[in-house]
């Protein structure tokens, strides 16, 4: 019968960090056809909707429903984008400080080399 689902529509499945093998092949790819006979369902880090549609033969909508609530055991702790710009400002200050220290060290070494060259000549 009819079911009610509450959630948020997203244009794609949120991508997580994905490891690659040394050969360049993707880890955890979907098999060519689903379901796999006599096997467990595949586990993939990042689900590609077109590949899933091709493997299952289903026509999928170009959107994902991130379910907000329900009476099942699904995890609904969706990551939010970071809006903490203070940390980025701290990193910028740190790297500009490193650049200033490197420039001062280079100037000190160049000054000493110029003085030695002048005294020798």
Backbone as XML, in Angstrom:
<?xml version="1.0"?>
<chain id="A" units="angstrom">
  <residue number="1" name="UNK">
    <atom name="N" x="0.804" y="-1.183" z="0.000"/>
    <atom name="CA" x="0.000" y="0.000" z="0.000"/>
    <atom name="C" x="0.851" y="1.253" z="0.000"/>
  </residue>
  <residue number="2" name="UNK">
    <atom name="N" x="0.194" y="2.366" z="0.056"/>
    <atom name="CA" x="0.912" y="3.649" z="0.058"/>
    <atom name="C" x="1.788" y="3.799" z="1.296"/>
  </residue>
  <residue number="3" name="UNK">
    <atom name="N" x="2.937" y="4.411" z="1.103"/>
    <atom name="CA" x="3.892" y="4.663" z="2.177"/>
    <atom name="C" x="4.227" y="6.143" z="2.202"/>
  </residue>
  <residue number="4" name="UNK">
    <atom name="N" x="4.469" y="6.681" z="3.389"/>
    <atom name="CA" x="4.916" y="8.063" z="3.530"/>
    <atom name="C" x="6.404" y="8.073" z="3.858"/>
  </residue>
  <residue number="5" name="UNK">
    <atom name="N" x="7.136" y="8.908" z="3.127"/>
    <atom name="CA" x="8.570" y="9.022" z="3.351"/>
    <atom name="C" x="8.894" y="10.506" z="3.483"/>
  </residue>
  <residue number="6" name="UNK">
    <atom name="N" x="9.630" y="10.848" z="4.524"/>
    <atom name="CA" x="10.064" y="12.232" z="4.712"/>
    <atom name="C" x="11.567" y="12.291" z="4.504"/>
  </residue>
  <residue number="7" name="UNK">
    <atom name="N" x="12.021" y="13.272" z="3.754"/>
    <atom name="CA" x="13.454" y="13.378" z="3.517"/>
    <atom name="C" x="13.796" y="14.591" z="2.693"/>
  </residue>
  <residue number="8" name="UNK">
    <atom name="N" x="15.007" y="14.574" z="2.176"/>
    <atom name="CA" x="15.528" y="15.675" z="1.382"/>
    <atom name="C" x="16.052" y="15.112" z="0.074"/>
  </residue>
  <residue number="9" name="UNK">
    <atom name="N" x="15.688" y="15.735" z="-1.042"/>
    <atom name="CA" x="16.168" y="15.288" z="-2.339"/>
    <atom name="C" x="17.549" y="15.865" z="-2.617"/>
  </residue>
  <residue number="10" name="UNK">
    <atom name="N" x="18.432" y="15.016" z="-3.085"/>
    <atom name="CA" x="19.783" y="15.439" z="-3.470"/>
    <atom name="C" x="19.998" y="15.047" z="-4.925"/>
  </residue>
  <residue number="11" name="UNK">
    <atom name="N" x="20.833" y="15.792" z="-5.621"/>
    <atom name="CA" x="21.084" y="15.499" z="-7.032"/>
    <atom name="C" x="21.961" y="14.279" z="-7.242"/>
  </residue>
  <residue number="12" name="UNK">
    <atom name="N" x="22.709" y="13.897" z="-6.197"/>
    <atom name="CA" x="23.596" y="12.738" z="-6.313"/>
    <atom name="C" x="23.807" y="12.140" z="-4.931"/>
  </residue>
  <residue number="13" name="UNK">
    <atom name="N" x="24.357" y="10.958" z="-4.911"/>
    <atom name="CA" x="24.735" y="10.332" z="-3.649"/>
    <atom name="C" x="25.966" y="11.072" z="-3.136"/>
  </residue>
  <residue number="14" name="UNK">
    <atom name="N" x="25.969" y="11.531" z="-1.867"/>
    <atom name="CA" x="27.160" y="12.225" z="-1.369"/>
    <atom name="C" x="28.394" y="11.334" z="-1.470"/>
  </residue>
  <residue number="15" name="UNK">
    <atom name="N" x="29.484" y="11.882" z="-2.002"/>
    <atom name="CA" x="30.709" y="11.110" z="-2.184"/>
    <atom name="C" x="31.587" y="11.214" z="-0.954"/>
  </residue>
  <residue number="16" name="UNK">
    <atom name="N" x="32.191" y="10.100" z="-0.599"/>
    <atom name="CA" x="33.132" y="10.028" z="0.499"/>
    <atom name="C" x="34.524" y="9.798" z="-0.058"/>
  </residue>
  <residue number="17" name="UNK">
    <atom name="N" x="35.522" y="9.946" z="0.789"/>
    <atom name="CA" x="36.901" y="9.683" z="0.376"/>
    <atom name="C" x="36.999" y="8.259" z="-0.148"/>
  </residue>
  <residue number="18" name="UNK">
    <atom name="N" x="37.659" y="8.086" z="-1.278"/>
    <atom name="CA" x="37.744" y="6.766" z="-1.905"/>
    <atom name="C" x="39.190" y="6.421" z="-2.205"/>
  </residue>
  <residue number="19" name="UNK">
    <atom name="N" x="39.618" y="5.235" z="-1.787"/>
    <atom name="CA" x="40.971" y="4.769" z="-2.058"/>
    <atom name="C" x="41.033" y="4.119" z="-3.427"/>
  </residue>
  <residue number="20" name="UNK">
    <atom name="N" x="42.164" y="4.255" z="-4.073"/>
    <atom name="CA" x="42.394" y="3.660" z="-5.386"/>
    <atom name="C" x="43.528" y="2.657" z="-5.258"/>
  </residue>
  <residue number="21" name="UNK">
    <atom name="N" x="43.528" y="1.649" z="-6.123"/>
    <atom name="CA" x="44.607" y="0.674" z="-6.100"/>
    <atom name="C" x="45.791" y="1.219" z="-6.888"/>
  </residue>
  <residue number="22" name="UNK">
    <atom name="N" x="46.953" y="0.571" z="-6.763"/>
    <atom name="CA" x="48.144" y="1.025" z="-7.469"/>
    <atom name="C" x="47.980" y="0.952" z="-8.979"/>
  </residue>
  <residue number="23" name="UNK">
    <atom name="N" x="47.197" y="0.016" z="-9.449"/>
    <atom name="CA" x="46.984" y="-0.124" z="-10.887"/>
    <atom name="C" x="46.018" y="0.891" z="-11.459"/>
  </residue>
  <residue number="24" name="UNK">
    <atom name="N" x="45.367" y="1.680" z="-10.616"/>
    <atom name="CA" x="44.430" y="2.688" z="-11.086"/>
    <atom name="C" x="42.998" y="2.202" z="-11.157"/>
  </residue>
  <residue number="25" name="UNK">
    <atom name="N" x="42.753" y="0.928" z="-10.857"/>
    <atom name="CA" x="41.390" y="0.414" z="-10.905"/>
    <atom name="C" x="40.628" y="0.854" z="-9.662"/>
  </residue>
  <residue number="26" name="UNK">
    <atom name="N" x="39.351" y="1.084" z="-9.818"/>
    <atom name="CA" x="38.534" y="1.508" z="-8.689"/>
    <atom name="C" x="38.245" y="0.323" z="-7.783"/>
  </residue>
  <residue number="27" name="UNK">
    <atom name="N" x="38.255" y="0.580" z="-6.483"/>
    <atom name="CA" x="37.954" y="-0.454" z="-5.502"/>
    <atom name="C" x="36.442" y="-0.538" z="-5.304"/>
  </residue>
  <residue number="28" name="UNK">
    <atom name="N" x="35.936" y="-1.729" z="-5.112"/>
    <atom name="CA" x="34.526" y="-1.912" z="-4.788"/>
    <atom name="C" x="33.587" y="-1.556" z="-5.923"/>
  </residue>
  <residue number="29" name="UNK">
    <atom name="N" x="33.912" y="-1.954" z="-7.149"/>
    <atom name="CA" x="33.027" y="-1.674" z="-8.272"/>
    <atom name="C" x="31.828" y="-2.605" z="-8.239"/>
  </residue>
  <residue number="30" name="UNK">
    <atom name="N" x="30.740" y="-2.127" z="-8.803"/>
    <atom name="CA" x="29.552" y="-2.970" z="-8.927"/>
    <atom name="C" x="29.785" y="-4.036" z="-9.988"/>
  </residue>
  <residue number="31" name="UNK">
    <atom name="N" x="29.207" y="-5.226" z="-9.794"/>
    <atom name="CA" x="29.299" y="-6.238" z="-10.857"/>
    <atom name="C" x="28.484" y="-5.809" z="-12.071"/>
  </residue>
  <residue number="32" name="UNK">
    <atom name="N" x="28.656" y="-6.518" z="-13.176"/>
    <atom name="CA" x="27.963" y="-6.159" z="-14.418"/>
    <atom name="C" x="26.453" y="-6.280" z="-14.282"/>
  </residue>
  <residue number="33" name="UNK">
    <atom name="N" x="25.994" y="-7.284" z="-13.511"/>
    <atom name="CA" x="24.551" y="-7.447" z="-13.306"/>
    <atom name="C" x="24.261" y="-7.674" z="-11.826"/>
  </residue>
  <residue number="34" name="UNK">
    <atom name="N" x="23.132" y="-7.170" z="-11.386"/>
    <atom name="CA" x="22.655" y="-7.364" z="-10.017"/>
    <atom name="C" x="21.254" y="-7.941" z="-10.071"/>
  </residue>
  <residue number="35" name="UNK">
    <atom name="N" x="20.827" y="-8.746" z="-9.164"/>
    <atom name="CA" x="21.568" y="-9.286" z="-8.031"/>
    <atom name="C" x="22.532" y="-10.378" z="-8.464"/>
  </residue>
  <residue number="36" name="UNK">
    <atom name="N" x="23.583" y="-10.579" z="-7.664"/>
    <atom name="CA" x="24.574" y="-11.606" z="-7.929"/>
    <atom name="C" x="24.011" y="-12.937" z="-7.451"/>
  </residue>
  <residue number="37" name="UNK">
    <atom name="N" x="24.076" y="-13.954" z="-8.288"/>
    <atom name="CA" x="23.516" y="-15.264" z="-7.939"/>
    <atom name="C" x="24.293" y="-15.886" z="-6.788"/>
  </residue>
  <residue number="38" name="UNK">
    <atom name="N" x="23.602" y="-16.213" z="-5.694"/>
    <atom name="CA" x="24.202" y="-16.922" z="-4.575"/>
    <atom name="C" x="25.235" y="-16.131" z="-3.795"/>
  </residue>
  <residue number="39" name="UNK">
    <atom name="N" x="25.342" y="-14.848" z="-4.016"/>
    <atom name="CA" x="26.353" y="-14.071" z="-3.320"/>
    <atom name="C" x="25.748" y="-12.960" z="-2.483"/>
  </residue>
  <residue number="40" name="UNK">
    <atom name="N" x="26.587" y="-12.394" z="-1.682"/>
    <atom name="CA" x="26.154" y="-11.274" z="-0.856"/>
    <atom name="C" x="26.097" y="-10.017" z="-1.717"/>
  </residue>
  <residue number="41" name="UNK">
    <atom name="N" x="25.276" y="-9.073" z="-1.351"/>
    <atom name="CA" x="25.241" y="-7.836" z="-2.132"/>
    <atom name="C" x="26.593" y="-7.128" z="-2.060"/>
  </residue>
  <residue number="42" name="UNK">
    <atom name="N" x="27.013" y="-6.496" z="-3.148"/>
    <atom name="CA" x="28.327" y="-5.834" z="-3.143"/>
    <atom name="C" x="28.331" y="-4.625" z="-2.215"/>
  </residue>
  <residue number="43" name="UNK">
    <atom name="N" x="29.490" y="-4.355" z="-1.639"/>
    <atom name="CA" x="29.658" y="-3.179" z="-0.790"/>
    <atom name="C" x="30.563" y="-2.211" z="-1.528"/>
  </residue>
  <residue number="44" name="UNK">
    <atom name="N" x="30.068" y="-1.014" z="-1.759"/>
    <atom name="CA" x="30.840" y="0.007" z="-2.457"/>
    <atom name="C" x="30.920" y="1.254" z="-1.590"/>
  </residue>
  <residue number="45" name="UNK">
    <atom name="N" x="32.028" y="1.960" z="-1.711"/>
    <atom name="CA" x="32.221" y="3.181" z="-0.923"/>
    <atom name="C" x="31.340" y="4.305" z="-1.447"/>
  </residue>
  <residue number="46" name="UNK">
    <atom name="N" x="31.328" y="4.507" z="-2.761"/>
    <atom name="CA" x="30.553" y="5.571" z="-3.398"/>
    <atom name="C" x="29.706" y="4.952" z="-4.500"/>
  </residue>
  <residue number="47" name="UNK">
    <atom name="N" x="28.404" y="5.047" z="-4.353"/>
    <atom name="CA" x="27.487" y="4.451" z="-5.318"/>
    <atom name="C" x="27.286" y="5.392" z="-6.494"/>
  </residue>
  <residue number="48" name="UNK">
    <atom name="N" x="27.557" y="4.892" z="-7.690"/>
    <atom name="CA" x="27.342" y="5.645" z="-8.920"/>
    <atom name="C" x="25.970" y="5.256" z="-9.463"/>
  </residue>
  <residue number="49" name="UNK">
    <atom name="N" x="25.023" y="6.208" z="-9.465"/>
    <atom name="CA" x="23.651" y="5.882" z="-9.864"/>
    <atom name="C" x="23.530" y="5.339" z="-11.285"/>
  </residue>
  <residue number="50" name="UNK">
    <atom name="N" x="24.194" y="5.921" z="-12.296"/>
    <atom name="CA" x="24.090" y="5.332" z="-13.639"/>
    <atom name="C" x="24.623" y="3.891" z="-13.701"/>
  </residue>
  <residue number="51" name="UNK">
    <atom name="N" x="25.712" y="3.610" z="-12.998"/>
    <atom name="CA" x="26.251" y="2.239" z="-12.988"/>
    <atom name="C" x="25.290" y="1.292" z="-12.281"/>
  </residue>
  <residue number="52" name="UNK">
    <atom name="N" x="24.651" y="1.751" z="-11.198"/>
    <atom name="CA" x="23.679" y="0.916" z="-10.481"/>
    <atom name="C" x="22.456" y="0.650" z="-11.358"/>
  </residue>
  <residue number="53" name="UNK">
    <atom name="N" x="21.997" y="1.677" z="-12.053"/>
    <atom name="CA" x="20.866" y="1.493" z="-12.961"/>
    <atom name="C" x="21.180" y="0.513" z="-14.070"/>
  </residue>
  <residue number="54" name="UNK">
    <atom name="N" x="22.399" y="0.594" z="-14.618"/>
    <atom name="CA" x="22.796" y="-0.329" z="-15.687"/>
    <atom name="C" x="22.916" y="-1.755" z="-15.166"/>
  </residue>
  <residue number="55" name="UNK">
    <atom name="N" x="23.475" y="-1.921" z="-13.961"/>
    <atom name="CA" x="23.654" y="-3.270" z="-13.407"/>
    <atom name="C" x="22.324" y="-3.919" z="-13.052"/>
  </residue>
  <residue number="56" name="UNK">
    <atom name="N" x="21.350" y="-3.137" z="-12.602"/>
    <atom name="CA" x="20.065" y="-3.702" z="-12.199"/>
    <atom name="C" x="19.047" y="-3.716" z="-13.323"/>
  </residue>
  <residue number="57" name="UNK">
    <atom name="N" x="19.272" y="-2.915" z="-14.371"/>
    <atom name="CA" x="18.301" y="-2.818" z="-15.444"/>
    <atom name="C" x="17.132" y="-1.910" z="-15.088"/>
  </residue>
  <residue number="58" name="UNK">
    <atom name="N" x="17.254" y="-1.151" z="-14.001"/>
    <atom name="CA" x="16.191" y="-0.244" z="-13.574"/>
    <atom name="C" x="16.404" y="1.141" z="-14.167"/>
  </residue>
  <residue number="59" name="UNK">
    <atom name="N" x="15.298" y="1.836" z="-14.397"/>
    <atom name="CA" x="15.370" y="3.228" z="-14.823"/>
    <atom name="C" x="15.247" y="4.068" z="-13.557"/>
  </residue>
  <residue number="60" name="UNK">
    <atom name="N" x="16.300" y="4.786" z="-13.206"/>
    <atom name="CA" x="16.341" y="5.538" z="-11.959"/>
    <atom name="C" x="16.148" y="7.023" z="-12.218"/>
  </residue>
  <residue number="61" name="UNK">
    <atom name="N" x="15.524" y="7.678" z="-11.270"/>
    <atom name="CA" x="15.422" y="9.132" z="-11.331"/>
    <atom name="C" x="16.795" y="9.728" z="-11.033"/>
  </residue>
  <residue number="62" name="UNK">
    <atom name="N" x="17.106" y="10.885" z="-11.592"/>
    <atom name="CA" x="18.425" y="11.493" z="-11.339"/>
    <atom name="C" x="18.466" y="12.239" z="-10.009"/>
  </residue>
  <residue number="63" name="UNK">
    <atom name="N" x="17.973" y="11.607" z="-8.955"/>
    <atom name="CA" x="17.966" y="12.229" z="-7.629"/>
    <atom name="C" x="17.984" y="11.123" z="-6.579"/>
  </residue>
  <residue number="64" name="UNK">
    <atom name="N" x="18.398" y="11.500" z="-5.385"/>
    <atom name="CA" x="18.474" y="10.570" z="-4.269"/>
    <atom name="C" x="17.657" y="11.152" z="-3.120"/>
  </residue>
  <residue number="65" name="UNK">
    <atom name="N" x="16.839" y="10.333" z="-2.489"/>
    <atom name="CA" x="16.080" y="10.777" z="-1.326"/>
    <atom name="C" x="16.849" y="10.384" z="-0.073"/>
  </residue>
  <residue number="66" name="UNK">
    <atom name="N" x="17.287" y="11.384" z="0.677"/>
    <atom name="CA" x="17.972" y="11.125" z="1.944"/>
    <atom name="C" x="16.900" y="11.135" z="3.020"/>
  </residue>
  <residue number="67" name="UNK">
    <atom name="N" x="16.495" y="9.944" z="3.433"/>
    <atom name="CA" x="15.374" y="9.779" z="4.352"/>
    <atom name="C" x="15.684" y="10.415" z="5.699"/>
  </residue>
  <residue number="68" name="UNK">
    <atom name="N" x="14.764" y="11.248" z="6.192"/>
    <atom name="CA" x="14.981" y="11.994" z="7.428"/>
    <atom name="C" x="14.534" y="11.234" z="8.666"/>
  </residue>
  <residue number="69" name="UNK">
    <atom name="N" x="13.465" y="10.487" z="8.565"/>
    <atom name="CA" x="12.993" y="9.747" z="9.736"/>
    <atom name="C" x="12.266" y="8.489" z="9.270"/>
  </residue>
  <residue number="70" name="UNK">
    <atom name="N" x="12.177" y="7.551" z="10.183"/>
    <atom name="CA" x="11.496" y="6.300" z="9.870"/>
    <atom name="C" x="11.605" y="5.346" z="11.035"/>
  </residue>
  <residue number="71" name="UNK">
    <atom name="N" x="10.954" y="4.202" z="10.929"/>
    <atom name="CA" x="10.941" y="3.218" z="12.017"/>
    <atom name="C" x="11.881" y="2.056" z="11.722"/>
  </residue>
  <residue number="72" name="UNK">
    <atom name="N" x="12.990" y="2.319" z="11.023"/>
    <atom name="CA" x="13.949" y="1.265" z="10.715"/>
    <atom name="C" x="15.293" y="1.590" z="11.354"/>
  </residue>
  <residue number="73" name="UNK">
    <atom name="N" x="16.304" y="0.809" z="11.054"/>
    <atom name="CA" x="17.617" y="0.968" z="11.688"/>
    <atom name="C" x="18.605" y="1.734" z="10.807"/>
  </residue>
  <residue number="74" name="UNK">
    <atom name="N" x="18.119" y="2.497" z="9.832"/>
    <atom name="CA" x="19.030" y="3.229" z="8.960"/>
    <atom name="C" x="19.667" y="4.397" z="9.700"/>
  </residue>
  <residue number="75" name="UNK">
    <atom name="N" x="20.925" y="4.671" z="9.357"/>
    <atom name="CA" x="21.644" y="5.798" z="9.952"/>
    <atom name="C" x="21.248" y="7.061" z="9.198"/>
  </residue>
  <residue number="76" name="UNK">
    <atom name="N" x="20.862" y="8.078" z="9.919"/>
    <atom name="CA" x="20.414" y="9.323" z="9.294"/>
    <atom name="C" x="21.243" y="10.516" z="9.739"/>
  </residue>
  <residue number="77" name="UNK">
    <atom name="N" x="22.497" y="10.295" z="10.011"/>
    <atom name="CA" x="23.391" y="11.357" z="10.437"/>
    <atom name="C" x="24.133" y="11.876" z="9.207"/>
  </residue>
  <residue number="78" name="UNK">
    <atom name="N" x="23.471" y="12.694" z="8.392"/>
    <atom name="CA" x="24.042" y="13.162" z="7.139"/>
    <atom name="C" x="25.053" y="14.262" z="7.420"/>
  </residue>
  <residue number="79" name="UNK">
    <atom name="N" x="26.244" y="14.174" z="6.826"/>
    <atom name="CA" x="27.261" y="15.206" z="7.083"/>
    <atom name="C" x="26.844" y="16.546" z="6.489"/>
  </residue>
  <residue number="80" name="UNK">
    <atom name="N" x="27.098" y="17.602" z="7.240"/>
    <atom name="CA" x="26.812" y="18.958" z="6.777"/>
    <atom name="C" x="28.110" y="19.595" z="6.279"/>
  </residue>
  <residue number="81" name="UNK">
    <atom name="N" x="28.005" y="20.528" z="5.345"/>
    <atom name="CA" x="29.227" y="21.191" z="4.875"/>
    <atom name="C" x="29.854" y="22.034" z="5.975"/>
  </residue>
  <residue number="82" name="UNK">
    <atom name="N" x="31.169" y="22.120" z="5.947"/>
    <atom name="CA" x="31.893" y="22.890" z="6.945"/>
    <atom name="C" x="31.749" y="24.380" z="6.655"/>
  </residue>
  <residue number="83" name="UNK">
    <atom name="N" x="31.411" y="25.145" z="7.667"/>
    <atom name="CA" x="31.291" y="26.593" z="7.519"/>
    <atom name="C" x="32.237" y="27.315" z="8.474"/>
  </residue>
  <residue number="84" name="UNK">
    <atom name="N" x="33.236" y="26.616" z="8.976"/>
    <atom name="CA" x="34.185" y="27.171" z="9.928"/>
    <atom name="C" x="35.335" y="27.816" z="9.167"/>
  </residue>
  <residue number="85" name="UNK">
    <atom name="N" x="35.217" y="29.133" z="8.898"/>
    <atom name="CA" x="36.262" y="29.817" z="8.144"/>
    <atom name="C" x="37.427" y="30.226" z="9.037"/>
  </residue>
  <residue number="86" name="UNK">
    <atom name="N" x="37.251" y="30.235" z="10.348"/>
    <atom name="CA" x="38.339" y="30.620" z="11.250"/>
    <atom name="C" x="39.525" y="29.665" z="11.128"/>
  </residue>
  <residue number="87" name="UNK">
    <atom name="N" x="39.239" y="28.393" z="10.972"/>
    <atom name="CA" x="40.308" y="27.408" z="10.822"/>
    <atom name="C" x="41.094" y="27.687" z="9.538"/>
  </residue>
  <residue number="88" name="UNK">
    <atom name="N" x="40.407" y="28.036" z="8.462"/>
    <atom name="CA" x="41.092" y="28.333" z="7.203"/>
    <atom name="C" x="41.957" y="29.579" z="7.337"/>
  </residue>
  <residue number="89" name="UNK">
    <atom name="N" x="41.479" y="30.585" z="8.074"/>
    <atom name="CA" x="42.282" y="31.787" z="8.282"/>
    <atom name="C" x="43.537" y="31.459" z="9.088"/>
  </residue>
  <residue number="90" name="UNK">
    <atom name="N" x="43.413" y="30.572" z="10.065"/>
    <atom name="CA" x="44.573" y="30.139" z="10.838"/>
    <atom name="C" x="45.595" y="29.432" z="9.974"/>
  </residue>
  <residue number="91" name="UNK">
    <atom name="N" x="45.129" y="28.563" z="9.077"/>
    <atom name="CA" x="46.044" y="27.875" z="8.165"/>
    <atom name="C" x="46.735" y="28.871" z="7.229"/>
  </residue>
  <residue number="92" name="UNK">
    <atom name="N" x="45.985" y="29.851" z="6.731"/>
    <atom name="CA" x="46.580" y="30.851" z="5.840"/>
    <atom name="C" x="47.662" y="31.635" z="6.572"/>
  </residue>
  <residue number="93" name="UNK">
    <atom name="N" x="47.383" y="32.066" z="7.799"/>
    <atom name="CA" x="48.373" y="32.793" z="8.586"/>
    <atom name="C" x="49.619" y="31.932" z="8.809"/>
  </residue>
  <residue number="94" name="UNK">
    <atom name="N" x="49.404" y="30.653" z="9.105"/>
    <atom name="CA" x="50.525" y="29.739" z="9.331"/>
    <atom name="C" x="51.395" y="29.622" z="8.082"/>
  </residue>
  <residue number="95" name="UNK">
    <atom name="N" x="50.802" y="29.426" z="6.911"/>
    <atom name="CA" x="51.587" y="29.235" z="5.692"/>
    <atom name="C" x="52.248" y="30.526" z="5.226"/>
  </residue>
  <residue number="96" name="UNK">
    <atom name="N" x="51.592" y="31.678" z="5.413"/>
    <atom name="CA" x="52.253" y="32.937" z="5.082"/>
    <atom name="C" x="53.427" y="33.192" z="6.029"/>
  </residue>
  <residue number="97" name="UNK">
    <atom name="N" x="53.301" y="32.777" z="7.277"/>
    <atom name="CA" x="54.417" y="32.895" z="8.224"/>
    <atom name="C" x="55.579" y="32.010" z="7.789"/>
  </residue>
  <residue number="98" name="UNK">
    <atom name="N" x="55.284" y="30.789" z="7.370"/>
    <atom name="CA" x="56.334" y="29.903" z="6.865"/>
    <atom name="C" x="57.032" y="30.532" z="5.654"/>
  </residue>
  <residue number="99" name="UNK">
    <atom name="N" x="56.268" y="31.138" z="4.759"/>
    <atom name="CA" x="56.850" y="31.767" z="3.569"/>
    <atom name="C" x="57.738" y="32.943" z="3.973"/>
  </residue>
  <residue number="100" name="UNK">
    <atom name="N" x="57.305" y="33.731" z="4.959"/>
    <atom name="CA" x="58.115" y="34.868" z="5.417"/>
    <atom name="C" x="59.413" y="34.378" z="6.054"/>
  </residue>
  <residue number="101" name="UNK">
    <atom name="N" x="59.351" y="33.337" z="6.862"/>
    <atom name="CA" x="60.563" y="32.778" z="7.481"/>
    <atom name="C" x="61.525" y="32.270" z="6.406"/>
  </residue>
  <residue number="102" name="UNK">
    <atom name="N" x="60.985" y="31.581" z="5.397"/>
    <atom name="CA" x="61.831" y="31.073" z="4.313"/>
    <atom name="C" x="62.470" y="32.227" z="3.543"/>
  </residue>
  <residue number="103" name="UNK">
    <atom name="N" x="61.726" y="33.304" z="3.288"/>
    <atom name="CA" x="62.276" y="34.453" z="2.575"/>
    <atom name="C" x="63.372" y="35.122" z="3.395"/>
  </residue>
  <residue number="104" name="UNK">
    <atom name="N" x="63.157" y="35.284" z="4.694"/>
    <atom name="CA" x="64.184" y="35.879" z="5.551"/>
    <atom name="C" x="65.435" y="35.007" z="5.621"/>
  </residue>
  <residue number="105" name="UNK">
    <atom name="N" x="65.262" y="33.704" z="5.704"/>
    <atom name="CA" x="66.415" y="32.799" z="5.731"/>
    <atom name="C" x="67.190" y="32.883" z="4.414"/>
  </residue>
  <residue number="106" name="UNK">
    <atom name="N" x="66.475" y="32.952" z="3.301"/>
    <atom name="CA" x="67.145" y="33.068" z="2.007"/>
    <atom name="C" x="67.921" y="34.382" z="1.926"/>
  </residue>
  <residue number="107" name="UNK">
    <atom name="N" x="67.305" y="35.483" z="2.390"/>
    <atom name="CA" x="68.001" y="36.767" z="2.383"/>
    <atom name="C" x="69.258" y="36.733" z="3.246"/>
  </residue>
  <residue number="108" name="UNK">
    <atom name="N" x="69.198" y="36.103" z="4.422"/>
    <atom name="CA" x="70.366" y="36.009" z="5.304"/>
    <atom name="C" x="71.481" y="35.212" z="4.636"/>
  </residue>
  <residue number="109" name="UNK">
    <atom name="N" x="71.161" y="34.110" z="4.015"/>
    <atom name="CA" x="72.167" y="33.290" z="3.327"/>
    <atom name="C" x="72.741" y="34.053" z="2.133"/>
  </residue>
  <residue number="110" name="UNK">
    <atom name="N" x="71.899" y="34.735" z="1.368"/>
    <atom name="CA" x="72.373" y="35.501" z="0.214"/>
    <atom name="C" x="73.255" y="36.656" z="0.667"/>
  </residue>
  <residue number="111" name="UNK">
    <atom name="N" x="72.895" y="37.330" z="1.761"/>
    <atom name="CA" x="73.695" y="38.445" z="2.286"/>
    <atom name="C" x="75.080" y="37.953" z="2.718"/>
  </residue>
  <residue number="112" name="UNK">
    <atom name="N" x="75.137" y="36.834" z="3.423"/>
    <atom name="CA" x="76.435" y="36.275" z="3.847"/>
    <atom name="C" x="77.283" y="35.871" z="2.641"/>
  </residue>
  <residue number="113" name="UNK">
    <atom name="N" x="76.673" y="35.279" z="1.646"/>
    <atom name="CA" x="77.417" y="34.871" z="0.447"/>
    <atom name="C" x="77.934" y="36.096" z="-0.288"/>
  </residue>
  <residue number="114" name="UNK">
    <atom name="N" x="77.147" y="37.155" z="-0.368"/>
    <atom name="CA" x="77.569" y="38.374" z="-1.047"/>
    <atom name="C" x="78.730" y="39.027" z="-0.295"/>
  </residue>
  <residue number="115" name="UNK">
    <atom name="N" x="78.661" y="39.043" z="1.055"/>
    <atom name="CA" x="79.745" y="39.619" z="1.863"/>
    <atom name="C" x="81.033" y="38.823" z="1.710"/>
  </residue>
  <residue number="116" name="UNK">
    <atom name="N" x="80.948" y="37.475" z="1.716"/>
    <atom name="CA" x="82.130" y="36.651" z="1.522"/>
    <atom name="C" x="82.752" y="36.874" z="0.152"/>
  </residue>
  <residue number="117" name="UNK">
    <atom name="N" x="81.898" y="36.966" z="-0.842"/>
    <atom name="CA" x="82.383" y="37.181" z="-2.217"/>
    <atom name="C" x="83.050" y="38.554" z="-2.325"/>
  </residue>
  <residue number="118" name="UNK">
    <atom name="N" x="82.494" y="39.563" z="-1.678"/>
    <atom name="CA" x="83.047" y="40.923" z="-1.711"/>
    <atom name="C" x="84.394" y="40.997" z="-0.983"/>
  </residue>
  <residue number="119" name="UNK">
    <atom name="N" x="84.512" y="40.294" z="0.155"/>
    <atom name="CA" x="85.769" y="40.302" z="0.922"/>
    <atom name="C" x="86.864" y="39.528" z="0.178"/>
  </residue>
  <residue number="120" name="UNK">
    <atom name="N" x="86.481" y="38.461" z="-0.512"/>
    <atom name="CA" x="87.460" y="37.655" z="-1.235"/>
    <atom name="C" x="87.957" y="38.383" z="-2.489"/>
  </residue>
  <residue number="121" name="UNK">
    <atom name="N" x="87.134" y="39.225" z="-3.076"/>
    <atom name="CA" x="87.459" y="39.863" z="-4.342"/>
    <atom name="C" x="88.181" y="41.109" z="-4.224"/>
  </residue>
</chain>
